């Protein structure tokens, strides 16, 4: 992990396309702005973790379902 010291108005770059700017420092809170290409997802970590958890849950087959059976059914529809 890289730890940096920045003041309000200062930025850091991640690669060539992502810029993180310290917008405001108030007490123990820091407001930051992230400038990134549209194809780069930017989330707060707690939201990112929820998305990952939901994706893992969606990938679990319910009991009694056979993936080969499902794939066979999909092939019949085409």
N, CA and C of each residue as an Amber inpcrd file, in Angstrom:
protein
   234
   0.8490000  -1.1780000   0.0000000   0.0000000   0.0000000   0.0000000
   0.8900000   1.2350000   0.0000000   0.5110000   2.1920000  -0.8000000
   1.2280000   3.4610000  -0.8730000   0.4550000   4.4950000  -0.0560000
   1.1110000   5.1570000   0.8690000   0.4720000   6.2140000   1.6600000
   1.0730000   7.5480000   1.2380000   0.2080000   8.4990000   0.8820000
   0.6520000   9.8100000   0.4200000   0.0480000  10.9080000   1.2860000
   0.7160000  12.0130000   1.3480000   0.1750000  13.2020000   2.0000000
  -0.2220000  14.1820000   0.9070000  -1.4590000  14.6470000   0.9360000
  -1.9680000  15.6080000  -0.0410000  -2.7330000  16.6880000   0.7030000
  -2.7510000  17.8750000   0.1530000  -3.5370000  18.9780000   0.6970000
  -4.7520000  19.1860000  -0.1960000  -5.7400000  19.9250000   0.3080000
  -6.9230000  20.2300000  -0.5000000  -6.4930000  20.8650000  -1.8130000
  -7.0790000  20.3830000  -2.9080000  -6.7490000  20.8910000  -4.2340000
  -5.6460000  20.1030000  -4.9290000  -4.9290000  19.2640000  -4.1920000
  -3.8670000  18.4740000  -4.7990000  -4.4150000  17.1300000  -5.2750000
  -3.7410000  16.5540000  -6.2550000  -4.2040000  15.3110000  -6.8750000
  -3.1340000  14.2470000  -6.8600000  -3.5380000  13.0390000  -7.2350000
  -2.6190000  11.9590000  -7.5300000  -3.1670000  11.2390000  -8.7540000
  -2.2790000  10.6300000  -9.5010000  -2.6620000   9.9250000 -10.7200000
  -2.4980000   8.4210000 -10.5160000  -3.4510000   7.6780000 -11.0420000
  -3.3670000   6.2180000 -11.0770000  -3.3090000   5.8570000 -12.5550000
  -2.1550000   5.4130000 -12.9990000  -1.9580000   5.1990000 -14.4280000
  -2.0240000   6.5240000 -15.1580000  -2.4330000   6.4780000 -16.4140000
  -2.4990000   7.6880000 -17.2330000  -3.8850000   8.3220000 -17.2590000
  -4.9110000   7.5960000 -16.7780000  -6.2750000   8.0600000 -17.0090000
  -7.1050000   8.3240000 -15.7590000  -6.6220000   7.9740000 -14.5830000
  -7.4190000   8.1410000 -13.3680000  -6.7520000   9.1770000 -12.4740000
  -7.5170000  10.2180000 -12.1470000  -7.0170000  11.2840000 -11.2780000
  -7.8890000  11.3480000 -10.0250000  -7.2530000  11.3480000  -8.8750000
  -7.9380000  11.4640000  -7.5930000  -7.5110000  12.7960000  -6.9770000
  -8.4940000  13.6580000  -6.6870000  -8.2090000  14.9970000  -6.1640000
  -8.8190000  15.1530000  -4.7800000  -8.0450000  15.7020000  -3.8490000
  -8.5740000  16.0360000  -2.5280000  -9.3600000  17.3440000  -2.6930000
 -10.6590000  17.2830000  -2.4640000 -11.5180000  18.4490000  -2.6490000
 -11.5920000  19.2810000  -1.3760000 -11.7550000  18.5960000  -0.2350000
 -11.9550000  19.3150000   1.0250000 -11.5350000  18.4300000   2.1890000
 -10.9860000  19.0480000   3.2050000 -10.6550000  18.3520000   4.4470000
 -11.3910000  19.0870000   5.5590000 -12.2490000  18.3530000   6.2520000
 -13.0290000  18.9630000   7.3320000 -13.0240000  17.9980000   8.5150000
 -12.2850000  18.3460000   9.5560000 -12.1820000  17.4680000  10.7190000
 -11.5500000  16.1430000  10.3320000 -12.2550000  15.0450000  10.6160000
 -11.7190000  13.7230000  10.2920000 -12.2610000  13.1770000   8.9700000
 -12.8830000  14.0370000   8.1610000 -13.4020000  13.6080000   6.8650000
 -12.6580000  14.2910000   5.7220000 -12.4580000  13.5300000   4.6670000
 -11.7960000  14.0370000   3.4710000 -12.7340000  13.8030000   2.2920000
 -13.0250000  14.8490000   1.5340000 -13.8190000  14.7040000   0.3080000
 -12.8490000  14.5920000  -0.8510000 -13.0700000  13.5590000  -1.6750000
 -12.2160000  13.3700000  -2.8400000 -13.0750000  13.3200000  -4.0970000
 -12.4610000  13.6490000  -5.2110000 -13.1090000  13.5460000  -6.5200000
 -12.2680000  12.5970000  -7.3580000 -12.9530000  11.7320000  -8.1130000
 -12.2640000  10.7680000  -8.9640000 -12.6620000  11.0290000 -10.4090000
 -11.6790000  11.2360000 -11.2440000 -11.9000000  11.4060000 -12.6720000
 -11.3390000  10.1720000 -13.3590000 -12.2360000   9.3990000 -14.0040000
 -11.8220000   8.1560000 -14.6430000 -12.6450000   7.9400000 -15.9080000
 -12.1400000   7.1490000 -16.8400000 -12.9210000   6.8360000 -18.0330000
 -14.2230000   6.1360000 -17.6550000 -15.2470000   6.2900000 -18.4870000
 -16.5580000   5.6940000 -18.2060000 -16.4980000   4.1820000 -17.9910000
 -15.5820000   3.5130000 -18.6720000 -15.5280000   2.0550000 -18.5640000
 -14.8720000   1.5780000 -17.2630000 -14.3510000   2.4860000 -16.4670000
 -13.7550000   2.1370000 -15.1760000 -14.8040000   2.3500000 -14.0840000
 -15.1690000   1.2750000 -13.3980000 -16.1440000   1.3720000 -12.3160000
 -15.4730000   1.9880000 -11.0890000 -16.1420000   2.9560000 -10.4790000
 -15.6340000   3.5970000  -9.2650000 -16.7380000   3.5020000  -8.2210000
 -16.4590000   2.8100000  -7.1150000 -17.4360000   2.6220000  -6.0420000
 -16.7600000   2.8370000  -4.6940000 -17.5470000   3.2370000  -3.6930000
 -17.0460000   3.1770000  -2.3170000 -16.8100000   1.7000000  -2.0010000
 -15.8430000   1.4010000  -1.1620000 -15.4810000   0.0070000  -0.9090000
 -16.6540000  -0.7980000  -0.3780000 -17.4700000  -0.2180000   0.5040000
 -18.5820000  -0.9890000   1.0630000 -19.6040000  -1.3500000  -0.0220000
 -19.7910000  -0.4920000  -1.0050000 -20.6860000  -0.7920000  -2.1250000
 -20.0510000  -1.8560000  -3.0230000 -18.7640000  -1.7260000  -3.2790000
 -18.0350000  -2.7070000  -4.0740000 -18.1600000  -4.1010000  -3.4620000
 -18.0080000  -4.1980000  -2.1480000 -18.1230000  -5.4930000  -1.4610000
 -19.5400000  -6.0540000  -1.5760000 -20.5660000  -5.2020000  -1.4740000
 -21.9490000  -5.6650000  -1.6520000 -22.1680000  -6.2110000  -3.0590000
 -21.6540000  -5.5310000  -4.0540000 -21.7840000  -5.9870000  -5.4470000
 -21.1170000  -7.3470000  -5.6110000 -19.9190000  -7.4990000  -5.0640000
 -19.2160000  -8.7910000  -5.1570000 -20.0130000  -9.8970000  -4.4810000
 -20.5610000  -9.6050000  -3.3020000 -21.3440000 -10.6040000  -2.5700000
 -22.5860000 -11.0050000  -3.3690000 -23.2850000 -10.0300000  -3.9460000
 -24.4720000 -10.3310000  -4.7430000 -24.1100000 -11.1450000  -5.9820000
 -22.9820000 -10.8400000  -6.5980000 -22.5480000 -11.6100000  -7.7670000
 -22.2230000 -13.0540000  -7.3950000 -21.5860000 -13.2380000  -6.2330000
 -21.2970000 -14.6070000  -5.7780000 -22.5910000 -15.3630000  -5.5220000
 -23.5580000 -14.7080000  -4.8790000 -24.8470000 -15.3610000  -4.6000000
 -25.5720000 -15.7230000  -5.8890000 -25.5190000 -14.8480000  -6.8780000
 -26.2080000 -15.0970000  -8.1480000 -25.5730000 -16.2590000  -8.9050000
 -24.3100000 -16.5350000  -8.6360000 -23.6110000 -17.6050000  -9.3440000
 -23.8550000 -18.9780000  -8.7310000 -24.5010000 -19.0380000  -7.5820000
 -24.7530000 -20.3120000  -6.9050000 -26.0300000 -20.9250000  -7.4630000
 -25.9380000 -22.1650000  -7.9130000 -27.1190000 -22.8660000  -8.4140000
 -27.9580000 -23.3530000  -7.2370000 -29.2710000 -23.2080000  -7.3290000
 -30.1340000 -23.7580000  -6.2750000 -29.9850000 -25.2790000  -6.2040000
 -30.2120000 -25.8350000  -5.0240000 -30.0970000 -27.2810000  -4.8260000
 -31.0060000 -28.0050000  -5.8140000 -30.5110000 -29.0850000  -6.3600000
 -31.3160000 -29.8910000  -7.2700000 -31.1520000 -29.5130000  -8.7330000
 -30.5210000 -28.3910000  -9.0330000 -30.3110000 -28.0150000 -10.4270000
 -28.9650000 -28.5500000 -10.8950000 -28.9600000 -29.0790000 -12.0890000
 -27.7460000 -29.6210000 -12.6800000 -27.3260000 -28.7010000 -13.8140000
 -26.1120000 -28.1910000 -13.7600000 -25.6370000 -27.2500000 -14.7630000
 -25.6630000 -27.8720000 -16.1560000 -25.3480000 -29.1500000 -16.2620000
 -25.3790000 -29.8130000 -17.5720000 -26.8020000 -29.8700000 -18.1190000
 -27.7550000 -30.0870000 -17.2310000 -29.1590000 -30.1120000 -17.6320000
 -29.5960000 -28.7300000 -18.1270000 -29.1770000 -27.7010000 -17.4200000
 -29.5250000 -26.3300000 -17.8130000 -28.9080000 -25.9950000 -19.1600000
 -27.6300000 -26.3270000 -19.3380000 -26.9610000 -26.0510000 -20.6010000
 -27.6030000 -26.8220000 -21.7470000 -28.0460000 -28.0330000 -21.4810000
 -28.7320000 -28.8100000 -22.5000000 -30.0390000 -28.1620000 -22.9100000
 -30.7780000 -27.6190000 -21.9340000 -32.0450000 -26.9370000 -22.2200000
 -31.8080000 -25.6860000 -23.0390000 -30.7160000 -24.9650000 -22.7310000
 -30.4230000 -23.7460000 -23.4730000 -30.1140000 -24.0730000 -24.9260000
 -29.4060000 -25.1870000 -25.1730000 -29.0690000 -25.5790000 -26.5300000
 -30.2980000 -25.9320000 -27.3450000 -31.3470000 -26.4580000 -26.7000000
 -32.5690000 -26.8310000 -27.3890000 -33.3610000 -25.6090000 -27.8340000
 -33.2250000 -24.4940000 -27.1290000 -33.9840000 -23.2880000 -27.4500000
 -33.4730000 -22.6030000 -28.7020000 -32.2080000 -22.8340000 -29.0260000
 -31.6030000 -22.1320000 -30.1740000 -32.0250000 -22.7190000 -31.4790000
